[in-house]
Amino acid sequence: MARTITLSVSDNTFELMHKHPEINYSELARQRINEYLASLSEKRAISFDFLILTDLIFAQEKIVEIHNRIEKNHKIMRTLSWVESVFDLDLFDSLSKFLHEFARIHPFEDGNKRTSFVCVDSFLRLNFMKLRIDQSSKKTTDDEKFFWQNANTQKSLDEIRVFLKKHVVESKRPKSVEAAVLDSISENKILLERLAL
């Protein structure tokens, strides 16, 4: 059953609309309302519960542990105390800030791209998601280029956020934090090898 609503617009908007009678404004309004409601549902689906899990991956000790699992050179060059400050009420904003700052601060002598990727992917896994990345041992994929460019601080926060949202897929939640990290490493082995070059 369809319902009818009345919509008020400014005089200026009405004049502009009158200049374009070919546009179906009712359909345009319906589409925009549906898009907006879908975005609200998406935000509600990814609730603030993710903040409770941040210490499982984004504690300084855990990041170092993840780094040590994928990189032989364990030298820390800069502090990781900044990590806590990047998390706010939006999951994708928080993860975008983490990737952006990790590249800029470059806390480890080696393995920064791989460490930041595994941290983000493992955390998503704990939240019933993961990153689906195009990876190839024979050629450089656009997804691999993204991580190289981000490491060179060539990506903005908005670009990182768009990339994350585009590459997130649903996933079963692993049995433990350790399983999330190991699954991320094993499923993205080719990408991690390429990012080590």
Protein Blocks (a to p, Z undefined) as FASTA:
>chain_A
ZZdddddddfklmmmmmmmmmbcfklmmmmmmmmmmmmmmmmmmmccklmmmmmmmmgmk
lmmmmmmmmomblcdfbdcklmmmmpcfbfklmmmmmmmmmmmnomafghklmmmmmmmm
mmmmmnopacdddddfkbccfklmmmmmmmnopacfklmmmmmmmmpccddddfbfklmm
mmmmmmmmmmmmmmmZZ
